[in-house]
Amino acid sequence: MPERMEQVYNRSILKENLQMWGKLYISKPEQTVLGWLVDSWSENGAPYWRPKMHWFDKKENKLHNVKLRMDFGPGLMSLTGEDAEIEPERANFIRATVEQWETEWLQEQEKKL
């Protein structure tokens, strides 16, 4: 990931028993979408997902495992490779939700012009 990135949008969703929050990051100064930092989980029933954080890289269209460091300064997020063990249902939920959120963000940006 480029060192110069900016968080520009965040959302959360509760859909039946599935929950997720996400933060959209863009490159600076190009203003192109880099990806989303997301955390997804379930409550009170199947599919029984534990909370898990991912980086959804928009260029590669891949979900990467994420480790957050609790120090101060740049580089608080470390990617540890593509998540080859992600549940297909979780991956579909993340992709569909991020697509919806990104569309909403783009519509909001158009209104600002």
N, C-alpha and C positions, 0 to 999 in steps of 0.2 A: 504494500500500500504506500502511496505517496506520503511523505512527511507532512505536507501542507494539506490538511483537510479540515472541514468545518461541519459541525452538526447543525442542520438547518430545520429539522422537522422531527416531531416525535408523536407517536400515537400509541393507544392501547385498545385491546378488544377483549370482550367476553362473549363467546359464541357457544351457547349451551354450556358444556362443562370445560371447554377449551379456553385458555387465556394466553395472551401474548402482549408484550410491549415491544416497540421498535423505535430506533433512532436513525434517521437518514443522514448520511454523510456525503458531501460533495467535495470535489477538488478545488483548491484555490491556486491560481486565480481563474482557471478555466471554467469553473462553475458546472462541471459535468458530474453526473451521479456516479459515485464510487460503490456504495453499497449500504447495507443496513445492519446495524447491530441489533439483534433480537434475542428475546428470552421467551420460551414457550413452556407451558405445563398444563396439566389437567387437574381438576378438583372434583371430588364427589362422584367418581365413577370411571368406567372404561373410557379411554384407553390407558389410564394409569401412567401418565408421563410424569417423571420428575422434572423439576425446572432444569432447563439446559439452554445455555447461551450459544449463539451462532453468529458468524459474520456471513451475510449473504452477499457475495461478490457479484455485482451486476454484470461486469464485463465477462467473467468466466461462467456466470450462472451456476455457481457452486456454493454449497453451505459448508463453511469451515468451522472447526472447533475453535473456541476462544478461551483464553486465559486472561484475566485481568490482574494487573499488579497494583498493589495498594500504596505505591510510592508517589511522590509528587513530581511533576514535570512531564515532558513529552513521552510518548510511547507507553501508555498505560495498558494498551491492548496488544496481546501477542496471539498470533494465529498458530495453531498447532497442526495444520493440515486439514484436508477435506474430511468431513465426517462420513466415513464409509459405513457406519453402523446406525445411521439415523433411521428411525421408523419411517416407512414410506408415507403413512398417513400424516405424520408430523411435518415431513418435507412438503407435502402437498398443501397443508394448512398454512405453513410459512409462506410459500411461494404465492398462493392465491391472495393471502392477506396483504402481503407487501405490494403485490400488483395493484390491488385496490387502493392502498394508501398512497402509492406513488402517483396514481391517476388523480387522486384528490389533491395532492400537493401541486402537481402540474396545473390543475385547474385554478388553484389559488394563485399560483404565480402569474397565470395569464390575466387574471382579474387585476393584478397590480400594475400591468403595463398600460 
